[in-house]
Structures are given as C-alpha cells and as structure tokens.
Amino acid sequence: MSAQDASPPATTLSYEQAGVNYDLIDPLKISAQRAAAATGIHLAAHGFSEVPASRGESAYVVDVGPFYLASIVECLGSKALVADEMQKLTGRSYYDAIAQDTIAMAINDLITVGATPLVVQAYWAAGGSDWFGDAQRAQTLVAGWKRACDTCGVAWGGGETPALAGIVEGGRIDLAASCTGLIQPKERLSVGDRLGPGDAIVLLASSGIHANGLSLARKLVERLPQGYLTPLPDGTTYGQALLAPTVLYSPVTEALFKAGIVPHYCANVTGHGWRKLLRHPAKLTYRMQAIPKVPAVLRFIQEQARQDDREAYSTLNMGAGFALFVAEKDAQRTVDVAQACGVEALVAGRVEAGDKQLLIEPLGIRFGDDDLQLR
Amino acid sequence: MSAQDASPPATTLSYEQAGVNYDLIDPLKISAQRAAAATGIHLAAHGFSEVPASRGESAYVVDVGPFYLASIVECLGSKALVADEMQKLTGRSYYDAIAQDTIAMAINDLITVGATPLVVQAYWAAGGSDWFGDAQRAQTLVAGWKRACDTCGVAWGGGETPALAGIVEGGRIDLAASCTGLIQPKERLSVGDRLGPGDAIVLLASSGIHANGLSLARKLVERLPQGYLTPLPDGTTYGQALLAPTVLYSPVTEALFKAGIVPHYCANVTGHGWRKLLRHPAKLTYRMQAIPKVPAVLRFIQEQARQDDREAYSTLNMGAGFALFVAEKDAQRTVDVAQACGVEALVAGRVEAGDKQLLIEPLGIRFGDDDLQLR
C-alpha cells in the first residue's frame, strides 16, 4: 500500500489533541522565568554580568570579560518512543540517530546566540538498569553520540546514566544534553540587536520532522493500518523517515564566521514550526517569497492529519530547520557556505519595516503577533 | 511507636537488593567514557584543550586561556518519590527541598575541581502536563530552586520543562540540573595533582541522607509499620528526616578561596559513601582519626537495614557530606571558615604514604582499592 492509498481520516488532528497541554505548563514557566531573571544579579559578585537580551532567547549568555559564556540544557522529547517501536518491528536499534537528535536539540539552540559549542554533557535516565543491558542499543547510543560530537567539533565531557525505576517508565529512556560554549570574539554575539529591515532570511534545510511534532506523528500511527511500516512515496517507511536524525547546524555557523559572515539573528525552527521565525521581540515583517522543498514525511503527516498549510506550517518545520537573518549583501554567500557544509539552503525572504507578522507569500499564509507568545 | 520500638527485621538489606544493578550499567559507562575521551581533541581546533586529569573527576574542565571552564549535568535520582509519598501523607509539598537537592547534586560536584559555579540550568521532565497543574507543588519547586541559586550565588539561566508522557511515569517528575562555572584564577584548579602525604582531611557535615542511598531508604519503608511517618528519636518522622535538603557547599569553597586556602583535592561524598574518599587515583593512605556525628536518620537506616558499620559507611555519607584535603597548616582554619558559613566541620584525618586504603580508626574499618572501582 503506498502512502497515496492510505486515505486520510475524516478529522483533523491538532497538536493539542496529540496530548500536550500548554495551558497547564505555562503558568509554571512564567513563574520560573520570573524567579530565574531575579538571579542574574548574583553574577556581579564574581565580576561578571548577564546579557539581559539572552533571557528569552534559546541560550543564556554571561559576559565573563574576554568572551561570553553560553549554556543550555535541552531534552529530546518523545522521539525515543518511535525508536523503541521501530526496534520492535525491525530488530534494529535507531539510537544512533536518536543520539544525534538529542545533541542537535542543544547545539542548534546554543548556536543561535553566536556561540561556538565546546562541551556536551550526556543525560541518559533509564527506567531501570536493564535498559543498559541491551548491548546493541546501548552501543548505538554511544556511537551516535560520539559521531554527533565529532560532526560539531565538541568535546563530550561526561554525563549521567541513572537508572530511575519508578520515575522513568520501564524499558524507556529520558535523553537530554547540556551544552556549554563561548562567544569569541565578542562581536559574534547574536541576540537580535542587529536585526533590521533589509536583512535577508536564509533557511537551512531540515532532514524531516527533526525532534518536534513527534506527539502528533505518533498519534497519527493509530490511524494507519500499517502503522510505522506504512510506505512513503520515496520507498522508506513512515517510521524510518521519522527517525532521520536532526541536522546539526553548528558546522554551518562556524563556517559562516570563518567566511566573515556574522548573522544578525538566528532562529532554530523547533516547536511551533514557522511561527518560530517571529521569535524576535521587535515589530518587523518577515516576507517569505520562496519556500524550501517539503520532506516527504512532513507532507505525509500533513495529509494524514488533514492539516491545511496554515496549520502545518504553524506546527512542523516543513523543510526549514534553521533560519539565518543576514545582511542582504551576505545572503547568497550564506547559501554557498551552507551548501559547502552539505546543508541545503535558500534565500527565502526578507525583513521589512511594518507590523509584526510572517507572510508566506507562495502559500498565502499570514501569522501575526497574536498567533504565538513564544518568549 | 518510637524508633527504638521498631524492631529491626531479620535480614540485612544491601544496596543491590534495593534495585540498582551496576553490572548492567557499567559496560555502557565504560564504552561511553572511552568514546567521550576520544572527543577531547576537538577543542584544539578552537585553540583550547581539555584538562586530562578532569576525565574521571566529578566535573569536566577545559582550558580556555584566561581561565578554566567547568561543566556538569547531574540527576536528582529517586528522592522525588519520597517527596511524592510524603505529600500524599501530609498534604504539603516538599519540592522546595527537592529543588535544593537537585542543584546540590550539580554544584557540589562542580566545586570539587575548584570552580566557582556561575550558571545553573533546570531540567524538569514531567510525566504529563498535569504535573505542572498542581500549583502549590510547582510553586514550591520554583521557590526552592531560586533559593538554592541565591545561596550559591549562581544565575539561573533557564531550562526545560517537557511533558514526557510515555517516558516519565504519570504523576512523576525527573529532575536534573546542569551547571557551568569558571576556575579563576587558574591556580584554583583542583584535580588532585597537589594531594600528598601530610595533607589534612576536613569533613563537612551532611544534613542527613542527601540524595544518595534513597533506593535503600525507600525499600526500607516496606518494613516499617508506620512507613514514612515512623518517628525518629529526635521527634521528626522518617520521611521528613529523609527530605532534609542536601547541604550546598559552594559558599564554603568560595569563602575558603577568599581566605587564601586552596584545597589540594576535594571529594563530594555521594553514592558509595565514604569509599568516595578513595576517589583520587594515587596510591595513598587516608587515616581517619575522628568521625562526625551520625545524623539520626542515617543511624536509623543502618539499624533497620541491619548493616554493620562497614556496610553503612560504604553506602551512606554517615554525617560527612564533603571532604576537603588541605595543607596541614590550613586544617583548623578550614574548619573555622566552614563554620562561619554555617556548616559544621571537623579535622578528621590525614593523608599518608602507603597502600591505597581508607582507615576509619574509631570504627576499625579498612577499605582498600579493591573495594571500589570509582572512575
């Protein structure tokens, strides 16, 4: 049965229906952010200070004198559940891919502020000691983690491998990564103060769903008679395609710096899909005149979930994994540098004075400020 | 029923019986450590280098030129399960204490290498969005986290609050913290090269079980007719006593530096109890001639689990939460500085040339190198 034959179900499946209720999480987030903001003053006792604009950005930045220090902790999310199901169905472990996803969650956020990632720490919390007893799975996790560190040129410092029976479900693992980096020279700092009208928007290609939207993708499986083994038009299965590892973008940002290009702003396209392009707090219009190719797995999810383009682009990355906002004169060279790193890229739009909005002209979509409170 | 009346059960309860099987975890740990060690060379491309001696220490250290950068991620472990049970029994949330425990796990490890902790990131992975819907519990978590950051003078940079249904158990939360710090001036680096015969061993008091040994402590509850509400001799309940938050030791290490005292080595006494005093790779004898007061809750656990002193000191901290190895001339002043910070301390022993062993003379206990492979 090809994907085309799998007739889409009658009802639309939204992200909220897939099980994440932000209304319950957001009050805690807000009070935590407020409490966290009140602790920045402690740095003064050590002769340092925070970069206030980094509060609300993807990584926290401290001015330590000769350079800035950036740090972050990020969670993989529920993608490991797909790897677990696919291991049952195919007998092979996909934890090498899952490892890369986990590191990508941290690295791709850390680089948005202009940091060079230096050290990654692993957080692998299993539901019991027996998780680590599956040697094939454990070794693919280690191998994938190392390979991702090699790709990004970071040192794997160490980490934690607790067995948390009673907290993590039996047979499952909760994966996260912390990452520390430096912004050096300090001119590389990118927290949005240079963004302005006239800037070009370069989109870096994603490899598929990456590690956001998996709740929806997993929910959808219940509607597919062949489940994760449903073939996509390109011959891969739905499960395999979901498990394409997230692209690591730090080789691109490092190469850009070496080429003399300092982005004015960066946005990692994760949860909330293209609405992440509205992340910057300024009142600016982002006019997209071209869109990247949509990976087959995302088109399939859109069709199966009966989402219109507006809902799909507001939830999934739809082929754009990372956005670079650069000076217009640097736009084509940014694309060239990315492609030399093996990452497809596209000058997709420009920043204009105007209302805070994202216009995706080829699709006739507009997202306004009211479509999302991201920060 | 007082603690004395609770007659100890007939059989000894070891840590392995309490559910953690290191034989399954250790092969993964070793292959992960080997893979991680091979990534240190990446730092050279950025003009930096790792401090090789920090591999195997509690925090990973990178030489970034004007100072050293230290980073870590640490997990709370299963202590949150005690807080959950106690909330059911008493109606009050203990997550303020649990927050401090989580931060202490990261901070108390980070400071062993001589680092000043600067930034903490929160990792709070719940079993579902509804965890965050219990406003009292969520607010105590936020308040305790902030208070611990205030105590340590660190900035709370941000973090992750994922809802991980299907990975984290419903109603539970997996708590971890990452921490980044600087070693400045570089002379503060403490990775053991200065440790030697003649050094004094100063022990800083613990507040109770801290966050290690909880699997054993929880297992024991099944043997107690009154469970967590079993009264201890000092009038608190077993559950309350277990939930005394871990002491944060960074105010002491910061005050020591201001007093001109640079420890030759530090050991955070966590899992494996006093065997952690054997952490340093050198062939040295640690002769303890005094021991700190044992917190009531640890004495109670020892009695109820029918552990002899040797087993108790090899599992639990038994009143010593952190060990400072300092020049003999600095020993008493180290105690004075700690006490001025509100932390009880004791010159407990000295380092001698000889076999690698820990001698706890008041108890006639000897731990040799073969009693533990810690690194």
Contacts between the chains, C-beta under 8 A, distances in Angstrom:
chain1	res1	chain2	res2	distance
A	19	B	128	7.9
A	19	B	165	6.0
A	20	B	129	6.2
A	20	B	163	5.8
A	21	B	129	4.0
A	21	B	130	7.6
A	21	B	163	7.6
A	22	B	129	7.4
A	23	B	129	8.0
A	24	B	129	4.1
A	24	B	130	6.0
A	24	B	132	5.1
A	24	B	133	4.3
A	25	B	129	5.4
A	25	B	132	4.8
A	25	B	161	6.0
A	25	B	163	6.4
A	27	B	132	7.5
A	27	B	135	7.0
A	27	B	138	7.5
A	28	B	132	4.4
A	28	B	138	4.4
A	28	B	141	8.0
A	28	B	142	7.0
A	28	B	161	6.5
A	29	B	161	6.0
A	31	B	138	7.5
A	31	B	139	6.6
A	31	B	142	5.2
A	32	B	122	7.1
A	32	B	142	5.1
A	32	B	145	7.5
A	32	B	159	7.4
A	32	B	161	7.2
A	33	B	158	7.6
A	35	B	142	5.2
A	35	B	143	7.3
A	35	B	145	7.0
A	35	B	146	4.1
A	35	B	156	6.9
A	36	B	122	8.0
A	36	B	146	7.5
A	36	B	155	7.9
A	36	B	156	3.9
A	36	B	157	7.0
A	36	B	158	6.1
A	36	B	159	7.9
A	38	B	146	7.0
A	39	B	146	6.5
A	39	B	149	4.7
A	39	B	150	6.8
A	39	B	154	7.0
A	39	B	155	5.0
A	39	B	156	4.4
A	40	B	155	5.1
A	42	B	149	7.1
A	42	B	150	7.2
A	42	B	153	4.5
A	42	B	154	6.0
A	42	B	155	5.5
A	43	B	118	6.6
A	43	B	155	5.3
A	45	B	153	5.5
A	46	B	116	6.0
A	46	B	118	6.6
A	46	B	153	7.3
A	46	B	182	7.9
A	48	B	118	6.8
A	50	B	155	5.9
A	55	B	158	7.6
A	60	B	119	6.2
A	60	B	121	7.3
A	60	B	155	7.5
A	60	B	157	3.1
A	60	B	158	5.2
A	62	B	118	6.2
A	62	B	119	6.1
A	62	B	155	6.8
A	62	B	157	8.0
A	64	B	67	7.9
A	64	B	118	7.8
A	64	B	182	6.4
A	65	B	66	7.3
A	66	B	65	7.2
A	66	B	66	5.3
A	67	B	64	7.8
A	69	B	69	7.4
A	69	B	118	7.2
A	69	B	119	7.3
A	69	B	180	6.6
A	69	B	182	7.7
A	71	B	71	7.5
A	71	B	119	5.2
A	71	B	121	6.1
A	71	B	157	5.9
A	71	B	178	7.0
A	71	B	180	4.6
A	72	B	121	6.4
A	72	B	157	7.7
A	72	B	158	7.5
A	73	B	73	6.8
A	73	B	121	4.1
A	73	B	122	7.4
A	73	B	123	4.9
A	73	B	159	5.9
A	73	B	160	5.8
A	73	B	176	7.6
A	73	B	178	4.5
A	74	B	160	6.0
A	75	B	123	6.9
A	75	B	125	6.0
A	75	B	160	4.8
A	75	B	162	4.6
A	75	B	164	7.5
A	77	B	162	6.0
A	77	B	164	7.0
A	78	B	164	6.3
A	78	B	165	7.6
A	78	B	166	6.2
A	78	B	167	6.4
A	80	B	167	6.6
A	81	B	166	5.4
A	81	B	167	6.8
A	116	B	46	6.0
A	118	B	43	6.6
A	118	B	46	6.5
A	118	B	48	6.8
A	118	B	62	6.2
A	118	B	64	7.8
A	118	B	69	7.2
A	119	B	60	6.2
A	119	B	62	6.1
A	119	B	69	7.3
A	119	B	71	5.2
A	121	B	60	7.2
A	121	B	71	6.1
A	121	B	72	6.4
A	121	B	73	4.1
A	121	B	178	6.4
A	122	B	32	7.1
A	122	B	36	8.0
A	122	B	73	7.5
A	123	B	73	5.0
A	123	B	75	6.9
A	123	B	123	6.9
A	123	B	176	5.8
A	123	B	178	7.9
A	125	B	75	6.1
A	125	B	174	5.6
A	125	B	176	7.4
A	128	B	19	7.9
A	129	B	19	8.0
A	129	B	20	6.2
A	129	B	21	3.9
A	129	B	22	7.4
A	129	B	23	8.0
A	129	B	24	4.2
A	129	B	25	5.5
A	130	B	21	7.6
A	130	B	24	6.1
A	132	B	24	5.1
A	132	B	25	4.8
A	132	B	27	7.5
A	132	B	28	4.4
A	133	B	24	4.3
A	135	B	27	7.1
A	138	B	27	7.5
A	138	B	28	4.4
A	138	B	31	7.5
A	139	B	31	6.5
A	141	B	28	8.0
A	142	B	28	7.0
A	142	B	31	5.2
A	142	B	32	5.1
A	142	B	35	5.2
A	143	B	35	7.3
A	145	B	32	7.5
A	145	B	35	7.0
A	146	B	35	4.1
A	146	B	36	7.5
A	146	B	38	6.9
A	146	B	39	6.5
A	149	B	39	4.7
A	149	B	42	7.1
A	150	B	39	6.8
A	150	B	42	7.2
A	153	B	42	4.5
A	153	B	45	5.5
A	153	B	46	7.3
A	154	B	39	7.0
A	154	B	42	6.0
A	155	B	36	7.9
A	155	B	39	5.0
A	155	B	40	5.1
A	155	B	42	5.5
A	155	B	43	5.3
A	155	B	50	5.9
A	155	B	60	7.5
A	155	B	62	6.8
A	156	B	35	6.9
A	156	B	36	3.9
A	156	B	39	4.4
A	157	B	36	7.0
A	157	B	60	3.1
A	157	B	62	7.9
A	157	B	71	5.9
A	157	B	72	7.7
A	158	B	33	7.7
A	158	B	36	6.1
A	158	B	55	7.6
A	158	B	59	8.0
A	158	B	60	5.1
A	158	B	72	7.4
A	159	B	32	7.4
A	159	B	36	7.9
A	159	B	73	5.9
A	160	B	73	5.8
A	160	B	74	6.0
A	160	B	75	4.8
A	160	B	176	7.1
A	161	B	25	6.0
A	161	B	28	6.5
A	161	B	29	6.0
A	161	B	32	7.2
A	162	B	75	4.6
A	162	B	77	6.0
A	163	B	19	8.0
A	163	B	20	5.8
A	163	B	21	7.6
A	163	B	25	6.4
A	164	B	75	7.5
A	164	B	77	7.0
A	164	B	78	6.3
A	164	B	174	6.3
A	165	B	19	6.0
A	165	B	78	7.6
A	166	B	78	6.2
A	166	B	81	5.4
A	166	B	169	6.8
A	166	B	172	7.2
A	167	B	78	6.4
A	167	B	80	6.6
A	167	B	81	6.7
A	167	B	168	6.4
A	167	B	169	6.1
A	167	B	172	4.8
A	167	B	173	7.4
A	167	B	174	5.3
A	168	B	167	6.4
A	168	B	168	5.9
A	168	B	169	7.1
A	168	B	174	6.2
A	169	B	166	6.8
A	169	B	167	6.1
A	169	B	168	7.1
A	169	B	169	5.6
A	172	B	166	7.2
A	172	B	167	4.8
A	173	B	167	7.4
A	174	B	125	5.7
A	174	B	164	6.3
A	174	B	167	5.3
A	174	B	168	6.2
A	174	B	174	5.4
A	176	B	73	7.6
A	176	B	123	5.8
A	176	B	125	7.4
A	176	B	160	7.1
A	176	B	176	7.1
A	178	B	71	7.0
A	178	B	73	4.5
A	178	B	121	6.4
A	178	B	123	7.9
A	178	B	178	3.6
A	180	B	69	6.6
A	180	B	71	4.5
A	180	B	180	4.9
A	182	B	46	7.9
A	182	B	64	6.4
A	182	B	69	7.7
